[in-house]
Amino acid sequence: MVLSLVVLTSFESSLGSTLKQPARLIDEPEKVEMSGEVRTSEAEAQIAADSLSNEQQQVEAVTEVVKQPQTISKFDNLMKRIGAETGYDWRFMSAIAYCESRFKEGLVSKRGATGLMQVMPIVARHFKVPVSQLHHTETNVRLACKLLNESEQKLCFPEGVDERDRLSIILACYNAGLGHVQDARRLAKADGANPNSWSVVSKYLKLKADPAYYTRPEVKAGRFRGSKETIGFVTLAMSKYDEYCEIAW
C-alpha cells in the first residue's frame, strides 16, 4: 500500500510537471514580443523627445541672438550719457544725427550748419558758446539738446498730447525753426484745428507758402517755402527712431 502511494505520488508529480511545461513554452514568446514592443515604443518616444529638445534649443539660441542689442553708431556711449543728463532718448538723438550728417563729425553745410547734429552758428551764439566749438562733437550734441529742450518749453504742450505728435513737432522746430512751426500752430488753432497734431501742423506748414495764409495776422515769421524738406526730415527721423528702438536699448 505504501509502495502504491509512493508510485502514485511520483506519477502525479511527473504528470503535473509535464502539464505545466507547455504553458511556460506558450507564455514566454508572448512576453518576449510584448517586451520588444515596449522597448521599441520607448526608443521612438525618446527619439521624438530628443528631436523636440533640439528644436527648442535651436529656437532659444536664435531668439537669444535676436535679443542682443545692436550698435547704432560709434557715438552710442556719448548719446546715452548726454541723453541721461538731458532727458532725451539717446536713440531719438541718434536718429537726428543720422538724418543731419549720417554720423559724420566734420560735415559743414553750405549754410554753415556744422558737425554731427548740423548745428547752426546762430544756435551757438544764442547759447553763448563760441562758434569754433561747434566742431567739438560733445559740444555739438549738447547744443542740439539745448535747442530741442528750448523748443519744447516754448511749444507749451498740454498734458496728454500724443508722444509721436509731440516728437514730430519738436523735430519740425529743429529743422524749420520755432517761428514757422508756431505760425502753423496758430493758424491751425484759428481755424479750429488741433495745433498739437503733427498731421495738422504739417498741413499748415505747407499752406504758409500761400499768400492767403502767410499774410494772415497769426503769422509772425513770414512766408515758408521749406515745408517739403521739413516734412521729409520729420518722417525720416521718426522712422529711424522707430528702427533704433527695435534694435538698441
Buried (B, 14 or more C-beta within 10 A) or exposed (E): EEEEEEEEEEEEEEEEEEEEEEEEEEEEEEEEEEEEEEEEEEEEEEEEEEEEEEEEEEEEEEEEEEEEEEEBBEBBEBBBEBBEEBEBBBBBBBBBBBBBBEBEBEBBEEEEBBBBBBBBBEBBEEBEBEBEBBBBBEBBBBBBBBBBBBBBEEBEBEEEBEEEBBBBBBBBBBBBBBBBBBBBBBBBBEBEBBBBBBEBBBBBBBBBBEEEBBEBEBBEBEBBEBBEEBBEBBBBBBEBBEBBEEEBE
